[in-house]
Amino acid sequence: MSGYIVGHKAICQYLGCSPSTLKRWIRTEALPVWRLGPGTKGRVGTTATALERWLQQRPSASAAPPSGNLRTSGETGPGLPRIRHAGRRRNG
């Protein structure tokens, strides 16, 4: 289980999460990924072993990946309608 996983999309598929969730976990929950190349943008990589260890160390309440019917506003997909937010009402 120590194979390399390269790229946001491949890591999302492995964890069963959306790209926005993956990026949030990288920022706030110390998801073990490494930048491939110079700078802060670009491809990321990790190993299956590192991800499994990270999942085991997370609190059990948030350890499960989000179910398929939960999403943040702006994410769309098959069978998921886009959520429209009402803007601020303007007086006048």
N, C-alpha and C positions, 0 to 999 in steps of 0.2 A: 504493500500500500504506500510505497514511497515515491510513486511516479510524479513527475513534474506536471503542473497545471499552469498553463500560460495564457494570459489574457483575461479581461474582465468577464467576457461572455462565458468562457469555459469554467471560471470559478463560480459564477452565478449558477450555471447548470449543475455543478457538483453540490453546491449548498442548497439549491432549490429556492433561490431568492431573486429579487429584481436587482437591476444595476444600481438603483438609488439606495436600496438597502445595503448592498455590498459596499458602496462608497461610504455610507454612514458608519458601518461596522469598522471599516478601515480607519476612519477618523476618530470614532468615539470608543470603540471596544477593542482596540489593538489587534485586529485581525492580522495574522502573520503573512504579509505579502511583501515582496521585494520589488522595487522599481528596476526595470530592465532598461538600461541606458541612462544618459545624463538628464538632469532636470527632474521636475516633479510631475511632469505629464508623460504620457506614453504608456507602454505596456507594463503589466505587472505579472509576477509569477509567484508561485508557492508550491508546496508539496502536499500530497494527500495526507501524509503523516502529520504535518504541521496543522492542517485544517482539522483533522480528527482530534488531535490533542487540544486545540483551541475550543472545539465544540464540547469536549468533556469537561473543560474547566469553566465553562459558562454556567451561570445560575440556571437551574432547571426550568424556571418559569419562562425564560426567554431563549432556551436552548433550541427549541423546535423551530424550524424554518417557518415562515409565514405560510398559511394555507393559500391555495390558489384563488380564493374569492376575496382576499384582502388586498388592497392596493392603495397607493397614495394618489391624490388627485393629479391628473395629468397623465397617468399611465393608462394605456388602453391595450386591449388585446382581444382575441377571439371571444365573443360572447360577453365582453365587458364594455358597457357603454361609457362614453366619456362623461365625467361629472362636470356639470356646469355650475359655476358659482355665481351667485347674484352679486353684482358689483355694488358699490356704495350708492345709496340713493342720493341724488343731487336735488337740492331744493331750488326751485326757481323755475 
